[in-house]
Amino acid sequence: MAVLCDPCWNAYANQLALEEGATAPPQAEPDPDDIAWYEPPTCSDCGAAVRHYPTNYDRWVYLAVEDVPAKDVAPRYRWRLQSLQGRHSSVPGAIVAVRIRSIEPLPSELVRPAHRALCLNPEAVQEAEEGRAAGPE
């Protein structure tokens, strides 16, 4: 496996993020001394609740709140959540979003759709319809 320098890695990861739709900004780390009310993230276009997840290549993506059957989601919007464990631990330490690419899930298998597939913004609706019409990648 090749090792990339920092500028090359960032260029590669940014290109991959654009292709997969992982263009959300990094999640802000809350200050432990801050006692202000924390609101969960919402979509700036439609106001729906979204979940903010890191990807397996250090970028961020907004995903839907619940899993849905794969048959209801266009292939380009299918993600899966993967638990990461510590090196010598069986306790999950973090969750990352992994895009489903090579193996097609069964129609009834649950996947986590990107919020863009469910967004009510007219541009997002048109994009999702085009994704469904195109079929598998």
C-alpha positions as CSV (number, residue, x, y, z in Angstrom):
1,M,0.0,0.0,0.0
2,A,1.3,3.4,-0.9
3,V,2.0,6.2,1.6
4,L,1.0,9.7,0.5
5,C,2.5,12.9,1.7
6,D,0.1,15.3,3.4
7,P,-0.6,17.5,0.3
8,C,-1.2,14.5,-1.8
9,W,-3.4,12.8,0.8
10,N,-5.5,16.0,1.2
11,A,-6.0,16.2,-2.6
12,Y,-7.0,12.6,-2.8
13,A,-9.3,12.7,0.2
14,N,-11.0,15.9,-1.0
15,Q,-11.6,14.4,-4.4
16,L,-13.1,11.3,-2.8
17,A,-15.3,13.4,-0.6
18,L,-16.7,15.3,-3.6
19,E,-17.5,12.1,-5.4
20,E,-19.2,10.6,-2.3
21,G,-20.9,13.7,-1.1
22,A,-19.0,13.9,2.2
23,T,-18.7,17.7,2.1
24,A,-20.0,18.5,5.6
25,P,-17.7,20.7,7.8
26,P,-15.9,19.0,10.6
27,Q,-17.9,18.6,13.8
28,A,-17.0,21.3,16.4
29,E,-15.6,20.0,19.6
30,P,-17.6,21.4,22.5
31,D,-15.8,23.1,25.3
32,P,-16.1,21.1,28.5
33,D,-16.6,24.3,30.6
34,D,-19.4,25.5,28.3
35,I,-22.9,25.1,29.8
36,A,-24.8,26.5,26.9
37,W,-27.6,24.4,25.4
38,Y,-26.4,22.1,22.6
39,E,-28.7,21.7,19.6
40,P,-28.3,18.7,17.3
41,P,-27.4,19.6,13.7
42,T,-30.1,20.3,11.2
43,C,-30.0,20.7,7.4
44,S,-29.6,24.3,6.4
45,D,-31.9,23.7,3.3
46,C,-34.9,21.8,4.8
47,G,-34.4,22.1,8.6
48,A,-34.6,18.3,9.1
49,A,-32.5,16.7,11.8
50,V,-29.3,15.1,10.5
51,R,-26.4,13.1,12.1
52,H,-22.8,14.2,11.6
53,Y,-20.4,11.3,11.1
54,P,-16.7,11.2,10.2
55,T,-15.8,9.1,7.2
56,N,-13.0,6.5,7.0
57,Y,-10.8,9.0,5.2
58,D,-11.0,12.0,7.6
59,R,-13.9,13.9,6.0
60,W,-17.4,14.5,7.4
61,V,-20.9,13.6,6.0
62,Y,-24.4,14.3,7.0
63,L,-26.5,11.1,7.2
64,A,-30.2,10.5,7.9
65,V,-31.2,9.8,11.5
66,E,-32.5,6.3,10.8
67,D,-31.6,3.3,8.6
68,V,-33.9,2.4,5.7
69,P,-34.1,-0.6,3.4
70,A,-31.5,-0.5,0.5
71,K,-34.2,-0.8,-2.1
72,D,-35.5,2.7,-1.1
73,V,-32.1,4.4,-1.5
74,A,-30.2,5.2,-4.7
75,P,-26.8,3.4,-4.7
76,R,-24.8,6.6,-4.6
77,Y,-26.4,7.6,-1.2
78,R,-25.9,4.3,0.7
79,W,-23.7,4.4,3.7
80,R,-23.0,2.0,6.6
81,L,-21.8,2.8,10.1
82,Q,-18.8,0.9,11.3
83,S,-17.7,0.8,15.0
84,L,-14.0,1.2,15.6
85,Q,-12.3,-0.5,18.6
86,G,-9.1,0.4,20.4
87,R,-6.0,-1.6,19.7
88,H,-6.3,-3.9,22.7
89,S,-9.9,-3.4,23.6
90,S,-13.3,-4.9,22.7
91,V,-15.2,-1.7,23.6
92,P,-16.2,0.4,20.5
93,G,-14.4,3.8,20.7
94,A,-15.7,5.6,17.7
95,I,-18.2,5.3,14.8
96,V,-17.3,6.1,11.2
97,A,-19.4,6.2,8.0
98,V,-18.3,3.9,5.2
99,R,-19.8,4.3,1.7
100,I,-21.2,1.1,0.3
101,R,-19.6,0.6,-3.1
102,S,-18.5,-2.8,-4.4
103,I,-21.0,-5.3,-2.9
104,E,-24.6,-4.5,-3.5
105,P,-26.7,-5.0,-0.4
106,L,-29.9,-7.1,-0.5
107,P,-33.0,-5.0,-1.1
108,S,-34.3,-5.6,2.4
109,E,-30.9,-4.9,4.1
110,L,-30.8,-1.7,6.2
111,V,-28.5,1.1,5.1
112,R,-28.0,4.6,6.3
113,P,-28.8,7.1,3.5
114,A,-27.0,10.3,3.0
115,H,-29.3,13.2,4.0
116,R,-29.0,14.5,0.5
117,A,-31.2,11.6,-0.7
118,L,-34.0,12.6,1.7
119,C,-33.6,16.4,1.7
120,L,-36.7,18.4,0.6
121,N,-34.7,21.0,-1.1
122,P,-35.8,21.1,-4.8
123,E,-32.2,20.7,-6.1
124,A,-31.6,17.7,-3.8
125,V,-34.9,16.1,-4.8
126,Q,-34.0,16.4,-8.5
127,E,-30.5,15.0,-7.8
128,A,-32.0,12.0,-5.9
129,E,-34.5,11.3,-8.7
130,E,-31.6,11.3,-11.2
131,G,-29.7,8.9,-8.9
132,R,-32.6,6.5,-8.7
133,A,-33.2,6.6,-12.5
134,A,-29.5,6.0,-13.2
135,G,-29.6,2.7,-11.2
136,P,-26.5,1.0,-10.0
137,E,-23.2,2.8,-10.4
